[in-house]
Amino acid sequence: MTTTAESFDALTTALLAPARAAAVANAEAIAEVVRELANRVEQGGRLFAFGAGHAYAFAAELCSRAGGMPNWTAMNLDDLRTEPRPAHCQLADSEPERLAANGPALARFHGLGAKDALLIASQSGRNASQVELAQWARAEGIYLVAILSRAHSAAFASRHSSGQKLGDLADVVLDLHTPPGDAVLRAENGRAVSGASTIAFALLAQLINARLVQEITTRGQDPQVILSANIDRDKV
């Protein structure tokens, strides 16, 4: 990698490529997901999003977001901790997402029920907490969507005792189109650098949000879109 203007454009293109591919490839699936999310909202259900580590970016992008809907709750494995810790620590700590029991425990903590919908984001889709959470959600009749990299998930074995992966359990899978290992660039020494899943997560989250607001509005309901907390309301 170099720092010329031409190479900077190439780096930008490479980092955005998975997200662009994901947006195009998942268009029909997103429309299907949005219709069911709207059904759940109409029936009094709640919308939940979960991601561990950097996949939490997907959940954060939907929850309490300016321009989004107030129906979303973001779930984080740190919700289960009895002792607080600096927020950055969960990004470097993979152990909680490898413990199967944490999945259902998190669902019970947030009180998920059969009317609800759950979107689980995971680059690999192989860790035990996500798989156990997905199994629990299916058993409860919760609508389940997985957002993952099919390439990464296929490349490695499950870390759950059942051998199942997140994608095996979801009603719908949205493919991030990111490679195994996530990183999409190559440094001069050949090392893979710069994970692109966060960009794809954010774009897919906002596509879901935009289509859901549109769907709710088309059904004659008020999506109650959230205004930014950092604008003066009398100027809007």
C-alpha positions, -999 to 999 in steps of 0.1 A, spaced: 0 0 0 11 35 -8 -4 69 0 -7 85 -34 -41 99 -45 -45 71 -70 -38 44 -45 -61 61 -19 -89 58 -44 -81 21 -49 -80 15 -11 -114 32 -8 -128 11 -36 -116 -21 -20 -129 -12 14 -163 -3 0 -166 -33 -24 -180 -59 0 -207 -34 12 -217 -25 -23 -219 -62 -33 -239 -70 -2 -264 -42 -9 -270 -55 -44 -271 -92 -36 -293 -88 -5 -319 -65 -20 -347 -90 -23 -339 -106 11 -339 -72 28 -374 -66 13 -385 -99 28 -370 -91 62 -386 -57 63 -420 -70 56 -418 -94 85 -403 -68 108 -432 -46 100 -456 -75 107 -440 -79 141 -443 -42 149 -480 -43 139 -485 -73 162 -469 -55 192 -436 -72 189 -402 -57 196 -371 -56 174 -337 -67 188 -302 -66 173 -272 -84 186 -235 -85 177 -204 -94 198 -171 -75 194 -170 -53 164 -203 -69 150 -220 -48 177 -217 -19 152 -246 -34 134 -268 -33 165 -256 1 175 -264 15 140 -301 6 145 -307 14 182 -316 50 192 -302 63 159 -309 96 144 -331 89 114 -341 55 128 -370 40 146 -374 38 184 -385 1 183 -349 -13 183 -330 -26 213 -293 -33 210 -281 -64 229 -245 -67 242 -228 -95 261 -215 -69 285 -252 -66 296 -246 -98 316 -215 -86 335 -219 -80 372 -188 -58 373 -184 -28 350 -153 -25 328 -141 0 302 -162 -3 270 -132 -10 248 -124 -42 266 -153 -61 251 -138 -55 216 -106 -74 225 -123 -101 246 -137 -130 225 -143 -154 254 -179 -143 263 -191 -150 227 -176 -185 228 -196 -194 259 -229 -210 247 -249 -203 278 -244 -165 273 -267 -165 243 -300 -176 261 -289 -157 292 -288 -125 271 -322 -133 256 -338 -138 290 -321 -106 303 -339 -86 276 -371 -106 278 -374 -117 242 -407 -134 233 -425 -151 204 -438 -118 189 -403 -103 186 -377 -103 159 -340 -108 164 -312 -98 141 -278 -114 149 -247 -100 133 -215 -120 131 -187 -120 106 -180 -157 111 -213 -171 124 -194 -198 142 -192 -188 179 -212 -207 205 -231 -178 221 -246 -167 188 -255 -203 178 -271 -211 212 -290 -178 210 -302 -187 175 -313 -221 187 -332 -206 216 -349 -180 194 -361 -207 169 -375 -227 198 -394 -197 210 -408 -188 176 -389 -156 173 -382 -143 137 -345 -147 132 -322 -130 107 -284 -136 104 -260 -111 90 -227 -128 83 -200 -136 58 -210 -168 40 -174 -172 28 -160 -169 63 -186 -191 79 -180 -218 53 -142 -217 58 -142 -227 95 -158 -252 118 -185 -243 143 -174 -236 179 -208 -249 191 -212 -285 204 -240 -292 179 -218 -283 149 -244 -258 137 -235 -223 126 -256 -192 128 -266 -194 91 -280 -229 96 -307 -215 120 -318 -182 106 -351 -176 87 -331 -153 64 -293 -148 59 -279 -115 47 -244 -121 33 -218 -94 40 -196 -105 10 -165 -100 32 -137 -126 29 -126 -151 56 -107 -131 82 -125 -99 72 -94 -79 61 -96 -68 24 -63 -50 18 -27 -62 15 3 -44 31 37 -44 14 47 -74 36 17 -94 24 -3 -92 56 -40 -87 53 -52 -54 68 -84 -34 72 -115 -53 81 -145 -43 59 -173 -60 78 -182 -29 98 -188 -9 67 -210 -37 53 -228 -40 87 -236 -3 88 -248 -1 52 -271 -32 56 -284 -18 89 -293 15 72 -309 -2 42 -331 -21 66 -339 10 85 -348 30 54 -370 3 39 -387 -3 73 -396 33 77 -410 33 42 -430 0 49 -444 13 81 -454 46 65 -470 27 36 -491 8 61 -505 40 74 -486 41 106 -462 66 121 -426 52 123 -418 79 149 -384 86 133 -359 98 159 -344 133 155 -308 139 163 -302 149 199 -277 174 187 -300 197 167 -322 225 179 -358 212 176 -372 246 168 -349 248 137 -361 216 121 
